[in-house]
Amino acid sequence: MTHPLRYAAQDLLWFATGLFTAAGGLAPDRAQAVAEVLVEGDLYGQTTHGLALAAPYLDALASGDMAREGEPALLNRTALAETWDGKKLPGPWLVRRAAEAASSAAREHGLGAVVIGRSHHIGCLSAYLEPVTARGQMIVMASSDPATASVAPAGGTRRLITPNPLAAGWPTPAGAALLDISMSYTTNAMTARRRAEGRDFGHPWLLDAEGRPTRDPNAFFTDPPGTLAPLGAPSAGHKGFALGLLVETLTSALAGHGRAETPTGWGANVFVLVLDPARFGGAGAFLRETGWMEAAIEANPPAAGGAPHLPGAGARARKAEACARGVALHPSIMPALAARADAAGIEVPKPL
């Protein structure tokens, strides 16, 4: 098996920022925000939600589906919470601003929340967590796309909701705990990649059109189509679907924009909540508890082949390795961007 090429993270940031500026027409600050979030996804090893998204984002900018200019509309505001109409503006730029606003409110009041309707796609939720945890705060995020469906309700066979990821991050004495979990076993993007590569999944993470578990990604593309299996399927899929429904409620229902409006186009509704431990039981007590739990997890006797660890420890290790040795890009990414870079007069970075 060929090893993926590795690139310096800074080179990828420069390259992606240039692409979104020259080829995408974004203002430099917006281009940089999008580039940083996508590269962060690759640093964590989220290869379907890093620079793999650059080409479709550029297509969306060219078609007008992603708005280049403008500001989100403020629909509602209290001291603790805001609701925005994202107007299909670049998702990474919007969500970074939302996290900053929620963090600022939390610093003053203990918690702050921003809900965004009609954002464009936001990339990898993990990419937004560490800037908040680095301030000693906790962040909880969720996202859905009301114009897309790929997961059926438990016991059903027709697509209703998206994978609906839920992410969270909180500080511990040794580093941030990070989680980013979709409410289905896999995602639309990974299913499409597996199909293109001619590879089945290692587990029955899909359901065919009649609701039967399958490993074959082609089942997702039949007529009628199959679905992504919710977490816990087949025996406890009601649990994963219920969590997905919670995400729908936190995002679309709170934003006041969702499936009832039958929206079209690629996008996202987003929920961002930040809590400041200093305004609750105290920052020191918070770290004492999260540190105790981290130590207890790592001290837990391992099962055969296991190694108990804090959520996010693997992602942080992958990021550290990528910063030291270079970012390992999926082999499909650079070829998809090379022609666009050439047309924009941007040099493709050389692998390490």
PyMOL commands that set and color helices and strands:
alter all, ss='L'
color gray80, all
select helices_A, chain A and resi 9-23+28-43+51-63+91-109+125-128+130-133+188-197+217-221+237-255+259-261+277-279+283-299+313-325+333-344
alter helices_A, ss='H'
color red, helices_A
select strands_A, chain A and resi 6-7+73-77+81-85+111-119+138-144+166-172+175-181+206-207+213-214+227-228+268-275+327-328
alter strands_A, ss='S'
color yellow, strands_A
deselect
rebuild
show_as cartoon
